């Protein structure tokens, strides 16, 4: 299990909103902190690693939960710059 410092809830938003909200939120973090982004948009599985590669932040991991009718994705991003 990955430990996050800050959580961002983007449930109900579709791409590109989770990425836009992540971009805004990560600016509030200090270097080395981990942001957990909750999303029910399956696109985050490809979009978040691509955004991390483009921006220089580190994709720490991606988890899926299937406790509800729709999967919930947890993307963990470490502020690297």
N, C-alpha and C positions, 0 to 999 in steps of 0.2 A: 504494500500500500504506500502510495506516494503522499508525503506530508506537504500541504500547501500553506503559505503564509496568508494569502488573500483569496477569496472566492468571488467569482463574477457569474451571476445568473443570467444567461441569455435564452432561457427556455421560452419557446414560442416565437423566437426570431429566426428568420431564414437568412441564408447567406446573401449579401455580405455583412449583415448586421453583427453577427458574433465576432467577426474579424475587426470590424470598425470599433466595436465596444472594447475588444481586447487591446487594440492599439491605443485607445484613450486611457484605459485602466493601467496598463503596464507603465505608462509615464509617471504614475503616482508611486510606483515601487522603487526600492533601492536595489542596487546591483546584487544579484545572488538570491533575491527573494523569488518564490515560486507562486505563480498565479494559477488557480484552478478555474477553468472555464466550463460551466455547465451548459450543455446544448442538447436539444432534441432534433437538430438538423444533421442528418447523416453526412452532409457535405463537409462538416468540420473535420472528418477523418482525413480528407485530402487537403482541405484549405489551410488548416492550422499548421501542419508541417511545412507547407509551401510558404506560408507567411513567415514562419520562423527562419527558414532558409534565406528568404529575401531580406529580412530585417536584422538578422544576426543574433536573434534570441535563440535559446536552446529549448527544443521540444523534449521534455523529460519523459512524457508518457501519455498514453491514451487508454482510458478504461471505459467499458460499456456496462450499464446496468439494465436489467430487463425486468424490473419489479412492477412496472406499469404496462399499459397497452402499447406504449411507444418507448423504444430504447432511449436511455439518457446517456449521453457521452460526457466524459470528464477529460478535458485536455489540460495537461500540466505544462506550463511554460515558465522557464527560468529567465529572468531578466539578465542579459549578458552584456549589456552596454548602457 
